[in-house]
Amino acid sequence: MTNFNTTAPRITKRDPSSWPPVVSITIILFLLGISGLMFITGQKIVNNLKEKVYVNIYFSQETDEKDILNTLETLKTKDFTRDVHYLSSEEAAYGYKKELEQDFVDILGYNPLPASIELSVKSEFGDHNGLRRIEKELYKYPGVSEVLTQTNLIDDINKNKELAAGTFAVLALLFIIIAFFLINGTIRLSIYSKRFLIRSMQLVGATEGFIIKPFLKKATFQAFLGFLFATFFLVLTVYVVGNWANELIFSGQMKWLNQENQMQEILIYCALFASLFLVGLLISLICTYWSTKRYLYSNIEDLY
């Protein structure tokens, strides 16, 4: 009994049956990782779109500019504020004059445009109920005559966000199911080549745990190796394709890490890669255990 080597079998050129599971794990983890990165990037794009939908706060003509500036300073301290800036009636008139290419103030004899504040709301407050609460609060400030929140546009963005999240969830589940059958098939073929070794160990009295342990160690190493390969290809894909898409679609404005929540986003990416490793490891261990048990309890006729 003591002569058996319980160390994990090494993956070498002399053991080609060890490589198909590694390749299968690499492919599946790569596809899962791409789906996860696309989901995270999609959420960031949606959040950026929501923050670019401004809440317009208009003031009555008789409102003192000092009150408007006080309101501006107050809004800067609010937890829902991403960005805010003041647009005087003169600046609004100048903007319309450039757009219309004529001076409508001279035609009308007065400037009908009110002073206003453009408020960008943080993405976590960018839903229907959150905007309605903000709108009610804004009406309490002195001189506010109208608040435009564009809730319909925000609702459309949130609906598309939920649809995209559901699509990626179904896609990830599909990949996991495919991963299970693909990895299970390749691991079964790998263990099939060791079926006579398993039977020989049984004949000399080796216990079930003693026989299975080296295969589980090997499966762990295969999962780790597949994870390393998948991570390499993911980083390479993100660097090449991500930079190309950023320049082509977003004109280089897309940031992979938000400077304000940098640590939070790093944790999200770490959680993604940790999940990939756990998925590959669990599937590899489960499939190896089942496949080994199958040959442990097979009849001698089934080995041929």
C-alpha positions as CSV (number, residue, x, y, z in Angstrom):
1,M,0.0,0.0,0.0
2,T,2.8,2.4,0.8
3,N,4.3,2.0,-2.6
4,F,1.6,4.0,-4.4
5,N,2.4,7.5,-5.4
6,T,-0.5,9.8,-4.3
7,T,1.0,13.0,-5.8
8,A,-1.0,14.7,-8.5
9,P,-0.1,13.4,-12.0
10,R,1.9,16.0,-13.9
11,I,0.7,17.3,-17.2
12,T,3.4,16.7,-19.7
13,K,3.8,15.8,-23.4
14,R,4.0,12.2,-22.2
15,D,0.4,12.5,-20.9
16,P,-1.5,14.0,-23.8
17,S,-4.9,13.0,-22.3
18,S,-4.4,15.7,-19.7
19,W,-4.5,18.6,-22.1
20,P,-8.1,18.3,-23.5
21,P,-9.7,19.2,-20.1
22,V,-7.3,22.2,-19.9
23,V,-8.3,23.4,-23.3
24,S,-12.0,22.9,-22.5
25,I,-11.7,24.8,-19.3
26,T,-9.8,27.6,-21.0
27,I,-12.4,28.1,-23.7
28,I,-15.4,28.1,-21.4
29,L,-13.8,30.4,-18.8
30,F,-12.8,32.7,-21.6
31,L,-16.4,32.9,-23.0
32,L,-17.7,33.4,-19.5
33,G,-15.2,36.1,-18.8
34,I,-16.0,37.9,-22.0
35,S,-19.7,37.8,-21.1
36,G,-18.9,39.2,-17.6
37,L,-16.7,42.0,-18.9
38,M,-19.3,42.9,-21.5
39,F,-22.0,43.0,-18.8
40,I,-19.8,45.2,-16.5
41,T,-18.9,47.5,-19.4
42,G,-22.5,47.7,-20.5
43,Q,-23.6,48.8,-17.0
44,K,-20.9,51.5,-17.0
45,I,-22.1,52.8,-20.4
46,V,-25.7,52.9,-19.2
47,N,-24.7,54.7,-16.0
48,N,-22.7,57.3,-18.1
49,L,-25.8,57.8,-20.3
50,K,-28.0,58.3,-17.3
51,E,-25.7,60.9,-15.9
52,K,-25.7,62.8,-19.2
53,V,-29.5,63.2,-19.0
54,Y,-29.7,66.6,-17.2
55,V,-32.4,67.9,-14.9
56,N,-33.2,71.4,-16.0
57,I,-34.2,73.9,-13.3
58,Y,-35.8,77.1,-14.5
59,F,-36.2,80.3,-12.4
60,S,-38.8,83.0,-12.8
61,Q,-37.7,86.3,-14.4
62,E,-37.9,88.3,-11.1
63,T,-35.7,85.8,-9.1
64,D,-32.6,87.5,-7.7
65,E,-29.4,86.1,-9.1
66,K,-28.0,85.9,-5.6
67,D,-30.8,83.4,-4.7
68,I,-30.0,81.3,-7.8
69,L,-26.3,81.2,-6.9
70,N,-27.2,80.2,-3.4
71,T,-29.3,77.4,-4.8
72,L,-26.4,76.4,-7.0
73,E,-24.0,76.1,-4.1
74,T,-26.6,74.1,-2.1
75,L,-27.0,71.6,-4.9
76,K,-23.3,71.1,-5.1
77,T,-23.4,69.6,-1.6
78,K,-26.2,67.2,-2.3
79,D,-25.5,63.4,-2.4
80,F,-27.4,63.0,-5.6
81,T,-25.4,65.6,-7.6
82,R,-22.9,64.5,-10.1
83,D,-22.4,67.9,-11.8
84,V,-24.2,71.2,-11.8
85,H,-23.7,74.5,-13.6
86,Y,-25.5,77.8,-13.9
87,L,-26.8,79.3,-17.2
88,S,-27.9,83.0,-17.0
89,S,-30.6,84.4,-19.2
90,E,-28.0,86.3,-21.2
91,E,-26.0,83.2,-21.8
92,A,-29.1,81.3,-22.8
93,A,-30.0,84.1,-25.3
94,Y,-26.5,84.1,-26.7
95,G,-26.7,80.4,-27.3
96,Y,-30.0,80.6,-29.1
97,K,-28.7,83.6,-31.1
98,K,-25.8,81.4,-32.4
99,E,-28.1,78.5,-33.1
100,L,-30.8,80.6,-34.9
101,E,-28.3,82.9,-36.5
102,Q,-30.4,86.0,-35.7
103,D,-30.9,88.2,-32.7
104,F,-34.4,87.4,-31.5
105,V,-33.9,89.7,-28.5
106,D,-33.8,92.8,-30.8
107,I,-36.9,91.4,-32.6
108,L,-39.0,90.9,-29.4
109,G,-37.5,93.8,-27.6
110,Y,-36.8,91.7,-24.5
111,N,-35.1,88.5,-23.4
112,P,-37.8,85.8,-22.7
113,L,-35.4,83.1,-21.6
114,P,-35.1,82.5,-17.9
115,A,-32.0,81.7,-15.9
116,S,-31.5,78.0,-15.3
117,I,-29.4,75.4,-13.6
118,E,-28.5,72.1,-15.3
119,L,-28.1,69.3,-12.9
120,S,-26.5,65.9,-13.6
121,V,-27.8,63.3,-11.2
122,K,-25.6,60.3,-10.1
123,S,-26.6,57.0,-11.8
124,E,-27.8,55.4,-8.5
125,F,-30.5,58.1,-8.3
126,G,-31.3,57.9,-11.9
127,D,-34.7,56.0,-11.8
128,H,-38.3,57.1,-11.9
129,N,-38.9,57.3,-8.2
130,G,-35.5,58.9,-7.5
131,L,-36.0,61.7,-10.0
132,R,-39.5,62.4,-8.7
133,R,-38.2,62.8,-5.2
134,I,-35.5,65.1,-6.5
135,E,-38.0,67.1,-8.5
136,K,-40.2,67.7,-5.4
137,E,-37.1,68.9,-3.5
138,L,-36.1,71.2,-6.2
139,Y,-39.5,73.0,-6.3
140,K,-38.8,74.0,-2.6
141,Y,-36.0,76.3,-3.6
142,P,-36.8,80.1,-4.0
143,G,-37.7,81.3,-7.5
144,V,-38.0,77.8,-9.1
145,S,-40.8,78.0,-11.7
146,E,-40.3,74.7,-13.6
147,V,-38.3,71.5,-13.3
148,L,-37.8,69.2,-16.3
149,T,-36.6,65.7,-15.4
150,Q,-36.9,63.7,-18.6
151,T,-38.2,60.7,-16.7
152,N,-39.4,59.0,-19.9
153,L,-35.9,58.9,-21.3
154,I,-34.5,57.6,-18.0
155,D,-37.2,54.9,-17.9
156,D,-36.3,53.7,-21.4
157,I,-32.6,53.5,-20.4
158,N,-33.4,51.5,-17.3
159,K,-35.7,49.1,-19.3
160,N,-32.9,48.5,-21.8
161,K,-30.5,48.0,-18.9
162,E,-32.7,45.3,-17.3
163,L,-33.1,43.6,-20.7
164,A,-29.4,43.5,-21.2
165,A,-28.8,42.2,-17.7
166,G,-31.3,39.4,-18.3
167,T,-29.8,38.5,-21.7
168,F,-26.3,38.3,-20.1
169,A,-27.6,36.2,-17.2
170,V,-29.2,33.7,-19.7
171,L,-26.0,33.7,-21.7
172,A,-23.9,33.0,-18.7
173,L,-26.2,30.1,-17.6
174,L,-26.0,28.7,-21.1
175,F,-22.2,28.8,-21.0
176,I,-22.1,27.1,-17.6
177,I,-24.3,24.3,-18.9
178,I,-22.2,23.9,-22.0
179,A,-19.1,24.0,-19.8
180,F,-20.3,21.2,-17.6
181,F,-21.0,18.8,-20.5
182,L,-17.9,19.8,-22.4
183,I,-15.5,19.5,-19.5
184,N,-17.2,16.4,-18.2
185,G,-16.7,14.7,-21.6
186,T,-13.0,15.6,-21.9
187,I,-12.3,14.5,-18.3
188,R,-14.1,11.2,-18.8
189,L,-11.9,10.5,-21.8
190,S,-8.9,11.4,-19.7
191,I,-9.8,9.1,-16.9
192,Y,-10.9,6.4,-19.3
193,S,-7.2,6.1,-20.3
194,K,-6.4,5.3,-16.6
195,R,-9.3,2.8,-16.1
196,F,-6.9,-0.2,-15.8
197,L,-4.7,1.6,-13.3
198,I,-7.8,2.3,-11.2
199,R,-8.8,-1.4,-11.3
200,S,-5.3,-2.5,-10.5
201,M,-5.3,-0.3,-7.4
202,Q,-8.6,-1.8,-6.3
203,L,-7.3,-5.3,-6.7
204,V,-4.4,-4.6,-4.3
205,G,-6.8,-3.2,-1.7
206,A,-6.6,0.6,-2.2
207,T,-9.5,2.5,-0.7
208,E,-11.8,4.7,-2.7
209,G,-10.4,7.9,-1.2
210,F,-6.9,6.8,-1.9
211,I,-7.7,6.2,-5.6
212,I,-9.7,9.3,-6.2
213,K,-7.3,11.8,-4.4
214,P,-4.6,11.9,-7.1
215,F,-7.3,12.5,-9.8
216,L,-8.8,15.4,-7.8
217,K,-5.4,17.0,-7.3
218,K,-4.8,16.7,-11.1
219,A,-8.2,18.2,-11.7
220,T,-7.4,21.1,-9.4
221,F,-4.2,21.8,-11.3
222,Q,-6.0,21.5,-14.7
223,A,-8.6,24.0,-13.5
224,F,-5.9,26.4,-12.3
225,L,-3.9,26.1,-15.6
226,G,-7.1,26.6,-17.6
227,F,-7.9,29.7,-15.5
228,L,-4.4,31.1,-16.2
229,F,-4.7,30.6,-19.9
230,A,-8.2,32.1,-19.9
231,T,-7.1,35.1,-17.9
232,F,-4.2,35.7,-20.4
233,F,-6.5,35.6,-23.4
234,L,-9.1,37.8,-21.6
235,V,-6.5,40.5,-20.8
236,L,-5.1,40.3,-24.3
237,T,-8.6,40.7,-25.8
238,V,-9.5,43.6,-23.6
239,Y,-6.3,45.4,-24.4
240,V,-6.6,45.0,-28.2
241,V,-10.3,45.0,-28.8
242,G,-11.2,47.3,-25.9
243,N,-8.8,50.0,-26.9
244,W,-9.9,49.7,-30.5
245,A,-13.6,50.0,-29.5
246,N,-12.8,52.9,-27.2
247,E,-11.1,54.9,-29.9
248,L,-13.7,54.1,-32.6
249,I,-16.9,54.3,-30.6
250,F,-16.2,56.5,-27.6
251,S,-13.4,58.7,-29.0
252,G,-11.1,57.6,-26.2
253,Q,-13.5,58.9,-23.5
254,M,-14.4,55.5,-22.0
255,K,-12.5,54.8,-18.7
256,W,-12.0,51.2,-17.5
257,L,-11.8,52.4,-13.9
258,N,-13.8,55.2,-12.5
259,Q,-11.4,57.4,-10.5
260,E,-14.1,58.2,-7.9
261,N,-14.9,54.5,-7.2
262,Q,-11.6,53.0,-8.3
263,M,-11.4,50.5,-5.4
264,Q,-15.0,49.4,-5.8
265,E,-14.5,48.7,-9.5
266,I,-11.2,46.8,-8.8
267,L,-13.1,44.6,-6.3
268,I,-15.8,44.0,-9.0
269,Y,-13.2,42.8,-11.5
270,C,-11.5,40.7,-8.8
271,A,-14.8,39.1,-7.9
272,L,-15.4,38.3,-11.6
273,F,-12.0,36.5,-12.0
274,A,-12.5,34.7,-8.7
275,S,-15.9,33.5,-9.8
276,L,-14.4,32.3,-13.1
277,F,-11.8,30.3,-11.2
278,L,-14.4,28.8,-8.8
279,V,-16.7,27.8,-11.7
280,G,-13.8,26.0,-13.5
281,L,-12.6,24.4,-10.3
282,L,-16.0,23.1,-9.1
283,I,-17.0,21.7,-12.5
284,S,-13.6,20.1,-12.9
285,L,-13.7,18.5,-9.4
286,I,-17.3,17.3,-9.8
287,C,-16.8,15.8,-13.2
288,T,-13.5,14.1,-12.1
289,Y,-15.2,12.7,-9.0
290,W,-18.1,11.3,-10.9
291,S,-16.0,9.9,-13.7
292,T,-13.6,8.2,-11.3
293,K,-16.4,6.7,-9.2
294,R,-17.9,5.3,-12.4
295,Y,-14.8,3.2,-13.1
296,L,-14.5,2.2,-9.5
297,Y,-17.8,0.4,-9.6
298,S,-17.7,-0.8,-13.2
299,N,-17.7,-4.5,-14.1
300,I,-14.6,-5.9,-15.6
301,E,-16.4,-6.3,-18.9
302,D,-17.2,-2.6,-19.1
303,L,-13.5,-1.7,-19.1
304,Y,-13.0,-3.2,-22.5
